Structure formats: C-alpha cells, structure tokens
C-alpha cells in the first residue's frame, strides 16, 4: 500500500477513539497538540487517559461502543483488543470518515507516523507499517538532532517572513531577503540567546542591506 502524506487541520472537529488501553492512549496523546474534540468510547480507562479526561482535554463516554458513537466524526480509531468490536466500529464508519484500526485486520484509511514537534516545526516519519521498531529509532534520532531550540528558530523565521512580506514590495528583493534569514549564524545567535542581534539582522534586511 502506498500512503499519501498530509497534515490535517482537525481543530474543533470530532475525533472518536474506541478503546481505553495503551493503544488508545497513544492515539489520544498524538491528538492532544491539536484542538480536536476528542471522544473516548470505553467502559474503562487506563490512568493516562483518565488524567486527560480529568484535565478536560478529552471526553469519556463510559460505555460499550454503539454505531451512533461515530456520528459526525472526521477521524475514527478502533484500538480495542476485540476483533468483534473493531469490526463493529469499522461497519459503523461511513465511507467519507477516515478510519484506522490498530489490529490492521480490515479497512485502514490512514496510519499515524511517528512525530517530533518543535513549536511549529513538525517532523513525521513512517515505514508504512513495515517496521514500527525502525520508525521509533528514526524518531529518537530526529529528537536528538532537532532539540527544543528549533521551536524558537522556526518562530523567528516566521516573524522574519511576516515582516519581509509586509515591508518589501519587490519580489526579487523579498526572495533574497528570505534566503538571507536561513544563514547559519541566525540559528547560532538564537542558540546563544542573542535575540537583539537577530532583530538587528532582520532590520538590515528590511532596510535593503543584504549580506553577501
């Protein structure tokens, strides 16, 4: 199977996770950085999921699954250890709803990649289900390579882009200025905490003073 990679905006949309164990927790944990309306369907929950419910980050329906539970959901996860329950969730899910079942025994519209988040930087990696172990290894390597300092770096690049687009009118000048923001010393200044130097550099770009 060849998957199409995409980043989805699911803010304020209903997402259903059927199951209350470790696999369900993994799915919910991945959903938490979004503003999705997360609904967990299960008669019981492990402690991690219960904490999310207590914090108001997910809604728990303390019950067995029923077909109407997936009504209006854009994403549906079947994560139970019961093939019969997962089959029932699959049967209840409409063709326009994106469905994923953890046991991979039926319809699987999508799979979740391993994700490293650094602010607005999102790094996703997957082996398309071929080797989850190697996917975890790659994720660990990315976490080490791209540490938390990249969140500030990406935020500054966004700030630069907004200022350059709002100030410069010549397209060629915009392109050149944006390219200049990627100079390695900009990242070095941020790592050193020299935000003033970064802002001075940006101001020079806005004034048309570009380094070679």
QUIRANOR-V470693 format. One line per field, one symbol per residue. ss: DSSP state (A for helix, B for strand, O for the rest). phi: phi as a letter, one per 20 degrees, with the letter a starting at -180 (. if undefined). psi: psi as a letter, one per 30 degrees, with the letter a starting at -180 (. if undefined). A space follows every 10 residues. Layout:
# QUIRANOR-V470693
ss: ???
phi: ???
psi: ???
This chain:
# QUIRANOR-V470693
ss: OOOOOOOOOO OOOBBBBBOO OAAAAAAAAA AOOOOOBBBB BOOOOOAAAA AAAAOOOOBB BOOOOOAAAA OOOOBBBBOO OOAAAAAAAA AAOOOOOBBB BOOOOOOOOO OOOBBBBBOO BBBBBOOOOO OAAAAAAAAA AAAAAOOOAA AAAAAAAAAA AAAAAAAOOO AAAAAAAAAA OOOAAAAAAA AOOOAAAAAA AAAAAAOOOO OO
phi: .deefbdded gmdfcddepc dfffffffgf egfedfeedd dafbcfgfff ffffemebdd dfaffcgffe gmfeccddce edffffffff ffeffeeecb dfelebfcfb ceffcddcme ecdcbbdlnf bgffffffff fffffdefff ffffffffgg fffffededf ffffffffff fegfffffff femeffffff ffffffened fd
psi: kjljklkkjg kglkkkjjlg aeeeeeeeef feflgljkkk jkflkleeee eeeefgflkk jillkkeffg kgkekkkjgl gjeeeeeeee efklffkkkk kffgfbkjfl lklkkkkibg kjkkkkghfe ieeeeeeeee eeeeeiafff eeeeeeeeee eeeeefekfk eeeeeeeeee fgkffeeeee efgieeeeee eeeeefggjk l.
